[in-house]
Amino acid sequence: MRSEDIAKLAGVSRSTVSRVINNYPNVPAATRDKVLKVIEQHHYEPNSFARALAGKSTDTIGLFAISMNENADASRIYQNSYFAPIVDLVVDTANAQGFYVLIHTIYSPGDFQKVKQAFLQKRIDGGILVGTQKDINFVSDMVGHGAPLVLIDYDITEIIAERLDKNHLSIINSRDYEGTVEAIEYLIKLGHREIGIIKGRMSTFSGRERYLAYESTMMKHGLPILDNFVLAGDFLKESAYREVLNLLHSGKLPTALFCSNDAMAVSAMEALMEHGVHVPDDISIVGFDDALLASHVSPKLTTVRLPIDDMSKAAVEKIIELCQSGQSAFSTASFPTRLVVRDSCKTPAI
């Protein structure tokens, strides 16, 4: 049903229907009630694209998952233990507040054009970017067009250095550094001295923070960081599996291995067990995220819980606030992590 049909049924002009829909004050109460009654009876919803052309909000936000190290498979984000819960929570939170969510996956730098088109074509009021990888040029371009943005997992110092903190922009992070320190300190208290790491993607803020926390905590305790115990996993299961196989072939294992996400931790456990190395009897394993799979593997994985719920809900609330505000505003929020102790760690054998 079109607005013209509503106008005919209510016995008013199309422009009057438009003024009622957009809540203009210069409409008589009786006329407003008559139009609203017809709208309710016929379940009419105004076309969001037409509203955008008229300069109105679309009540739609974009969610852009950036995963340029994974294959371009549209289903991957829904299988990913990091992206999948964020997508669910963002959609549920936005829907509860009357907003729709347009979802795009970014697998290459060229895919950023999808984001730009969504803004320029006024299909969305604002956007949430998650999995960002030092995309400062894109961020600068978008906020330069006045686009409200929320970035999940981004280096705040880079934003300030580029003087982008005067725009419609918000950063939502987790305290990954502190969470990693807690995990490494836990392993040290158990008696581990040879602790390795499977690094995440170092182009991401979280990847760098987790590695720097590992490095600084080891140095604080005077423990060696051996090159062959520092593995490059890039947050990917396949990469972690290959790296652990190479470690096994070297003939020397650490007594404990900190993995920068749970997917890599589970892959590491699989590679080790396939070669007769038992967790935690022969090597302790710690993950990061506390994904659903962490409590379903055997042994159950000790991991650092990422505050996905708090971060996702805060991102939605902030982007809606930025969209509805006529003022440029910059803000940051950082949510605490927590070590969840399960069965994958123990005191090393003497």
VENWO-V701458 format. One record per residue. N is the residue number from 0. RES is the residue in one small letter. SS is DSSP state (H for helix, E for strand, L for the rest). D_CENTER is the distance of its C-alpha to the mean C-alpha in Angstrom with 1 decimal. Layout:
# VENWO-V701458
{{N:RES:SS:D_CENTER} {N:RES:SS:D_CENTER}}
This chain:
# VENWO-V701458
{{0:m:L:37.8} {1:r:L:37.9} {2:s:H:38.5} {3:e:H:42.1} {4:d:H:42.7} {5:i:H:41.6} {6:a:H:43.9} {7:k:H:46.9} {8:l:H:46.4} {9:a:H:46.2} {10:g:L:49.0} {11:v:L:47.2} {12:s:L:46.1} {13:r:H:42.8} {14:s:H:42.1} {15:t:H:42.7} {16:v:H:40.1} {17:s:H:37.6} {18:r:H:38.6} {19:v:H:38.1} {20:i:H:34.6} {21:n:L:33.6} {22:n:L:35.3} {23:y:L:38.0} {24:p:L:40.5} {25:n:L:43.6} {26:v:L:43.9} {27:p:L:46.6} {28:a:H:45.4} {29:a:H:47.5} {30:t:H:46.1} {31:r:H:42.5} {32:d:H:43.2} {33:k:H:44.8} {34:v:H:42.0} {35:l:H:39.3} {36:k:H:41.5} {37:v:H:41.6} {38:i:H:37.8} {39:e:H:37.3} {40:q:H:40.0} {41:h:L:38.6} {42:h:L:34.8} {43:y:L:34.4} {44:e:L:31.0} {45:p:L:31.2} {46:n:L:29.8} {47:s:H:26.5} {48:f:H:27.4} {49:a:H:30.8} {50:r:H:29.3} {51:a:H:27.2} {52:l:H:30.4} {53:a:L:32.1} {54:g:L:29.6} {55:k:L:28.1} {56:s:L:24.5} {57:t:L:23.1} {58:d:L:21.0} {59:t:E:18.2} {60:i:E:14.8} {61:g:E:12.8} {62:l:E:9.3} {63:f:E:9.0} {64:a:E:7.1} {65:i:E:8.8} {66:s:L:10.5} {67:m:L:13.9} {68:n:L:15.2} {69:e:L:15.3} {70:n:L:18.0} {71:a:L:17.9} {72:d:L:17.9} {73:a:L:16.4} {74:s:L:16.1} {75:r:H:14.1} {76:i:H:10.6} {77:y:H:12.4} {78:q:H:13.8} {79:n:L:11.0} {80:s:L:10.6} {81:y:L:7.0} {82:f:H:5.9} {83:a:H:9.0} {84:p:H:8.8} {85:i:H:5.8} {86:v:H:8.1} {87:d:H:11.0} {88:l:H:10.3} {89:v:H:9.5} {90:v:H:12.6} {91:d:H:14.7} {92:t:H:14.2} {93:a:H:15.0} {94:n:H:17.8} {95:a:H:19.3} {96:q:L:19.6} {97:g:L:21.2} {98:f:L:18.5} {99:y:E:17.8} {100:v:E:14.5} {101:l:E:14.9} {102:i:E:12.5} {103:h:E:12.9} {104:t:E:11.8} {105:i:E:12.7} {106:y:L:14.8} {107:s:L:17.2} {108:p:H:17.9} {109:g:H:20.1} {110:d:H:17.4} {111:f:H:16.4} {112:q:H:19.6} {113:k:H:18.0} {114:v:H:15.9} {115:k:H:19.0} {116:q:H:21.2} {117:a:H:19.2} {118:f:H:19.8} {119:l:H:23.3} {120:q:L:24.4} {121:k:L:23.2} {122:r:L:21.4} {123:i:L:18.6} {124:d:L:19.0} {125:g:E:15.7} {126:g:E:12.3} {127:i:E:8.5} {128:l:E:7.2} {129:v:E:3.8} {130:g:L:5.5} {131:t:L:8.4} {132:q:L:11.7} {133:k:L:14.4} {134:d:L:14.5} {135:i:H:16.8} {136:n:H:19.4} {137:f:H:17.2} {138:v:H:15.8} {139:s:H:19.5} {140:d:H:20.7} {141:m:H:18.6} {142:v:H:19.3} {143:g:H:22.8} {144:h:L:23.1} {145:g:L:22.2} {146:a:L:18.9} {147:p:E:16.8} {148:l:E:13.2} {149:v:E:10.3} {150:l:E:8.2} {151:i:E:5.2} {152:d:L:6.8} {153:y:L:10.0} {154:d:L:13.7} {155:i:H:15.5} {156:t:H:18.8} {157:e:H:18.3} {158:i:H:17.7} {159:i:H:20.9} {160:a:H:22.8} {161:e:L:22.4} {162:r:L:23.4} {163:l:L:20.5} {164:d:L:20.4} {165:k:L:23.0} {166:n:L:20.8} {167:h:L:18.7} {168:l:E:15.7} {169:s:E:13.4} {170:i:E:11.1} {171:i:E:8.9} {172:n:E:9.0} {173:s:E:10.2} {174:r:L:13.8} {175:d:H:13.4} {176:y:H:16.8} {177:e:H:18.6} {178:g:H:17.1} {179:t:H:18.3} {180:v:H:21.6} {181:e:H:22.1} {182:a:H:21.7} {183:i:H:24.1} {184:e:H:26.5} {185:y:H:26.6} {186:l:H:27.7} {187:i:H:30.2} {188:k:H:31.7} {189:l:H:32.2} {190:g:L:34.3} {191:h:L:32.2} {192:r:L:33.2} {193:e:L:32.0} {194:i:E:28.2} {195:g:E:26.2} {196:i:E:22.5} {197:i:E:20.4} {198:k:E:18.2} {199:g:L:14.7} {200:r:L:14.2} {201:m:L:16.1} {202:s:L:14.9} {203:t:L:11.5} {204:f:H:11.7} {205:s:H:10.7} {206:g:H:13.2} {207:r:H:15.8} {208:e:H:15.6} {209:r:H:16.0} {210:y:H:18.9} {211:l:H:20.6} {212:a:H:20.6} {213:y:H:22.2} {214:e:H:24.6} {215:s:H:25.7} {216:t:H:26.2} {217:m:H:28.3} {218:m:H:30.3} {219:k:H:30.8} {220:h:L:32.5} {221:g:L:34.4} {222:l:L:32.9} {223:p:L:33.0} {224:i:L:30.0} {225:l:L:31.4} {226:d:H:30.2} {227:n:H:30.6} {228:f:H:28.4} {229:v:E:25.4} {230:l:E:23.7} {231:a:E:21.2} {232:g:L:18.8} {233:d:L:15.9} {234:f:L:13.5} {235:l:L:15.7} {236:k:H:18.1} {237:e:H:20.9} {238:s:H:20.9} {239:a:H:21.0} {240:y:H:23.8} {241:r:H:25.8} {242:e:H:25.4} {243:v:H:26.7} {244:l:H:29.5} {245:n:H:30.6} {246:l:H:30.5} {247:l:H:32.7} {248:h:H:35.1} {249:s:H:35.5} {250:g:L:37.3} {251:k:L:35.7} {252:l:L:32.8} {253:p:L:31.2} {254:t:L:31.8} {255:a:E:28.1} {256:l:E:24.8} {257:f:E:21.5} {258:c:E:18.6} {259:s:L:15.3} {260:n:L:13.5} {261:d:H:15.2} {262:a:H:15.5} {263:m:H:17.6} {264:a:H:19.5} {265:v:H:20.6} {266:s:H:21.7} {267:a:H:23.6} {268:m:H:25.3} {269:e:H:26.4} {270:a:H:27.8} {271:l:H:29.6} {272:m:H:31.1} {273:e:H:32.3} {274:h:L:34.3} {275:g:L:35.8} {276:v:L:33.6} {277:h:L:32.8} {278:v:L:29.9} {279:p:L:30.6} {280:d:L:34.3} {281:d:L:34.1} {282:i:L:30.7} {283:s:E:28.0} {284:i:E:24.3} {285:v:E:21.3} {286:g:E:17.7} {287:f:E:14.3} {288:d:E:11.6} {289:d:L:14.4} {290:a:L:13.3} {291:l:H:16.0} {292:l:H:18.0} {293:a:H:18.6} {294:s:H:21.2} {295:h:L:22.7} {296:v:L:23.8} {297:s:L:27.1} {298:p:L:27.4} {299:k:L:24.5} {300:l:L:21.9} {301:t:E:21.8} {302:t:E:18.3} {303:v:E:16.2} {304:r:E:14.2} {305:l:L:10.7} {306:p:L:10.6} {307:i:H:7.8} {308:d:H:10.4} {309:d:H:11.2} {310:m:H:8.0} {311:s:H:7.3} {312:k:H:11.0} {313:a:H:11.4} {314:a:H:9.2} {315:v:H:11.5} {316:e:H:14.5} {317:k:H:14.2} {318:i:H:13.8} {319:i:H:16.8} {320:e:H:18.6} {321:l:H:18.3} {322:c:H:19.4} {323:q:H:22.3} {324:s:L:23.4} {325:g:L:25.9} {326:q:L:25.4} {327:s:L:23.2} {328:a:L:21.1} {329:f:E:18.8} {330:s:E:17.0} {331:t:E:14.8} {332:a:E:13.6} {333:s:E:13.0} {334:f:E:12.9} {335:p:L:15.2} {336:t:L:14.7} {337:r:E:17.7} {338:l:E:19.7} {339:v:E:20.6} {340:v:L:24.0} {341:r:L:25.1} {342:d:L:27.5} {343:s:L:26.4} {344:c:L:28.0} {345:k:L:31.6} {346:t:L:34.2} {347:p:L:35.1} {348:a:L:38.4} {349:i:L:41.2}}
